[in-house]
Amino acid sequence: MHNNNHNSASQDTEALPETRLSRALDGFLLSLGNAFSWVWVVLMLVIITNVAMRYLLGEGRIEFEELQWHLYALGWLVGLSYCMVTDSHVRVDLLRERFSLRTQAKIELLGLIILLMPFLVLVFWYAIPFFLYSWELGEVSAAPGGLPYRWAMKAVLLLAFGLLAFATLSRLSRICALLFSNKSTAHQLAARAGTEREE
C-alpha cells in the first residue's frame, strides 16, 4: 500500500510540466540533498563512537551527544526541501487520487499559498532574530564540555527553510505552467520533461 501511494505521488510529480526555473532549482536542491545525505552516515559513526566509549571505556562525552542532536537536526531540516522536490513527503490521500491532475494541481496551489508560504514567513520572522541574538552573544552550549558556536546550528534554520522556499517556488512554477499555460503548451512541456528524463 505504501509503495502504491509513493508510486502515485511520483507519477503526479512527473506529470507536472517542468520549467526553466524548476529545472535549475530542482537540480540544485537534489544535488545538495544528495550531498547532505552523508550526514546520516556521520551521525551513525558518532553514535557508535559515543556508545563504544561509554560502555567499553566508561567515558561519556557530552560533545558527542550534542553533536548527535545537531547532525540529526541538520539532516532532517535540509531533507525537507529534498522531499518536496521528489514529492517524498507522507500524504494521506482519501479523495485526491480520484481527482484529475488539474484538480490536484489546484488543490496543491491553494495549499502552498494558504498554508506553506505563510508558515515560511512566520519561521523567518522568528528565526532571524533568534539566530542574530545567538550570534551577537557568541552563544555556546550551557553544558560543561559542550559544543561552541551554538549560533551555527540556529543558522541551519535559515538555510533549511530558505531551501524549502526555493523548493516551493519551483513547485509553484510547475503548477502554474500546468494550470495557466494553454493545454498544448502544457502537454509539450510535460512530454519534453518525460523525454529528457528517459535520456
Secondary structure, DSSP 8 states (H G I E B T S, - for coil): -HHHHHHHHHHHHHHS---HHHHHHHHHHHHHHHHHTHHHHHHHHHHHHHHHHHHHSS---HHHHHHHHHHHHHHHHHHHHHHHHHT-S----SSGGGS-HHHHHHHHHHHIIIIIHHHHHHHHHHHHHHHHHHHHHT---SSTT--S-HHHHHHHHHHHHHHHHHHHHHHHHHHHHHHHS-HHHHHHHHHHHHHHHH-
